[in-house]
Amino acid sequence: MKYYIIAGEASGDLHGSNLIKELRKLDVAADIRCWGGDLMREAGATLVKHYRDLAFMGFAEVVKNLRTILQNLKICKEDILRFKPDALILIDYPGFNLRIARWARQQKLFGQGGGKIVYYISPQVWAWKENRVRQMKANIDKMIVIIPFEKNYFKNKWNWEVEYVGHPLRDLIENRQKSTVEAQLLNFKRGLTDKPVVALLPGSRKQEIAKKLPIMLEVSKYFPHYEFVVAEAPSVEDEFYRHFTKPYSNVKAVKNRTYDLLMIAKAALVTSGTATLETALFGVPEVVCYKGSSLSYQIARRVIKVKYIAMVNLILDRPAVKELIQNDLTADNLRSELHELLTNEIRVETIRKDYAELKKILTQNGEVVERGAAAKAAKIVVDFLSMR
């Protein structure tokens, strides 16, 4: 079978790479073409376009880069037409992927005896742009979700049966924790000092790094007995980070070692997004940080319906971890919150209990879910294609 997979950011590249590995186990002759990143390419797909050329964050930024986005859509459509895949698999990244799904349906390349359009990791329509669901139902043949409440949301509110496979991060992190030996962590620590570590996860896009990393770094001056370690995004060059980190004596950086970093961190300052959930699943107390352009933030305030921005808080439906958003994200506020995480044992214990509850939720939706979200998603895709 021929598969065309589109992911537009670092988290999609991670989940896409694991999906590709599982597809290849079930379909040894799989021919896979993708938009994604290095992980998807290493998993065996032919990479057409890297996500670093696609990642525009915020309303104002999208408008500013509209010409590039439209050109990317044109390139993608032409490439799909040439490749003629049996399955178009879209991973999150809704602004781009929902347009591709609608176009593909209009082209009649998919459906009615042709290939299938599958969406793996639903757009967060329950948070904003809920009107997208009608379009999604019309253009997507199979929706695969990873957050427990999404299955009931789509069924009860929209009469749409979707497949729930569990959260792939839970599988990845548990497997990593089991397979990592002490020697590996000791080797990782050799590049650091003997001080306890605070992890800094400023995001994967240059524009969000530039907004948040300087504030995170400023906090390091108030904690000289800790070492602050920046987790660099694989798609961003080292020199970009050095421009920010050079003035700070107790700051280091690592690349492609984020999970090793979280396994030894005492606390973490984390930009909103997938990393907040990863940090929680490693059991690291965190402060969640968000800061965008003023225009993007003002628009977001008016259209986003959820109470929280951190996935941890959204899933638990309470403020388990502190969120510092926009004007509240200052060095003083961040210093105060980090001090709490490093000194207040009662608060840390409460956070760890919340994390334990989070892990339980991510393995069930009224019933126990088997491990292996990517494996289950791959089987759904292959079985669905066999029904043509």
Order of alpha helices (4+ residues) and beta strands (2+ residues): beta-alpha-beta-alpha-beta-alpha-alpha-beta-alpha-beta-alpha-beta-alpha-beta-alpha-alpha-beta-alpha-beta-alpha-beta-alpha-beta-alpha-beta-alpha-alpha-beta-alpha-alpha-alpha
